[in-house]
Amino acid sequence: MGLFALVVALLIERLRPLRAGNPVHSAIARFAHAVRENFDAGERHHGAIGWFVVMAVSLAVVIVLEWIAASLHPVFVFALHVFVLYCTIGFQQFSEAFTEIRVAIAADDEDGARRLLKGWLQDCGVDGPAVRCSPDQVMATVAGRHQRRLSSPCGRKRHPTWLRR
């Protein structure tokens, strides 16, 4: 039944993709922001604790909903599985924006690509101070420009484990 729920969720997502700013996304974003405000003091392990809290609470909610659905009828369990998958799959909302940026870069329209990237970040609710990477660094990564040493999108040097000696 899980595979069938996945197929149904993918079909629904293909026919009617979730857009950024939908009620489910907004509720989860508000919850994640509240957790970040209360748990993140700037250290790396604080982010891990916040992630764990968000995942644990989300899992608990889904388990309770599944228990309630199972007590009613198996069709409700299936519907819950489809709904959860539909809400978590939602990759089409990102692929369209990424494709537009990639096409603009391929056409050597850097100003258009910057404008699309800025609009995409604003649609996702990311504002200036929250972005640690400059648009040029992100565009360089999206465009596939690489230096001799591998780097992350934010410019920090990163070496694969097979290069470390």
VENSUL-V355418 format. One record per residue. N is the residue number from 1. RES is the residue in one letter. PSI is psi as a letter, one per 30 degrees, with the letter a starting at -180 (none if undefined). Layout:
N/RES/PSI + N/RES/PSI
This chain:
1/M/f + 2/G/e + 3/L/e + 4/F/e + 5/A/e + 6/L/e + 7/V/e + 8/V/e + 9/A/e + 10/L/e + 11/L/e + 12/I/e + 13/E/e + 14/R/e + 15/L/e + 16/R/i + 17/P/k + 18/L/k + 19/R/l + 20/A/k + 21/G/g + 22/N/l + 23/P/e + 24/V/e + 25/H/e + 26/S/e + 27/A/e + 28/I/e + 29/A/e + 30/R/e + 31/F/e + 32/A/e + 33/H/e + 34/A/e + 35/V/e + 36/R/e + 37/E/e + 38/N/f + 39/F/f + 40/D/j + 41/A/g + 42/G/f + 43/E/l + 44/R/e + 45/H/f + 46/H/e + 47/G/e + 48/A/e + 49/I/e + 50/G/e + 51/W/e + 52/F/e + 53/V/e + 54/V/e + 55/M/e + 56/A/e + 57/V/e + 58/S/e + 59/L/e + 60/A/e + 61/V/e + 62/V/e + 63/I/e + 64/V/e + 65/L/e + 66/E/e + 67/W/e + 68/I/e + 69/A/e + 70/A/e + 71/S/f + 72/L/e + 73/H/k + 74/P/f + 75/V/e + 76/F/e + 77/V/e + 78/F/e + 79/A/e + 80/L/e + 81/H/e + 82/V/e + 83/F/e + 84/V/e + 85/L/e + 86/Y/e + 87/C/f + 88/T/f + 89/I/e + 90/G/h + 91/F/f + 92/Q/f + 93/Q/f + 94/F/e + 95/S/e + 96/E/e + 97/A/e + 98/F/e + 99/T/e + 100/E/e + 101/I/e + 102/R/e + 103/V/e + 104/A/e + 105/I/e + 106/A/f + 107/A/g + 108/D/h + 109/D/i + 110/E/e + 111/D/e + 112/G/e + 113/A/e + 114/R/e + 115/R/e + 116/L/e + 117/L/e + 118/K/e + 119/G/e + 120/W/e + 121/L/e + 122/Q/e + 123/D/e + 124/C/f + 125/G/g + 126/V/k + 127/D/l + 128/G/e + 129/P/f + 130/A/f + 131/V/j + 132/R/f + 133/C/k + 134/S/l + 135/P/e + 136/D/e + 137/Q/e + 138/V/e + 139/M/e + 140/A/e + 141/T/e + 142/V/e + 143/A/f + 144/G/g + 145/R/k + 146/H/k + 147/Q/l + 148/R/e + 149/R/k + 150/L/k + 151/S/l + 152/S/l + 153/P/f + 154/C/g + 155/G/f + 156/R/k + 157/K/k + 158/R/k + 159/H/k + 160/P/l + 161/T/f + 162/W/f + 163/L/f + 164/R/k + 165/R/none
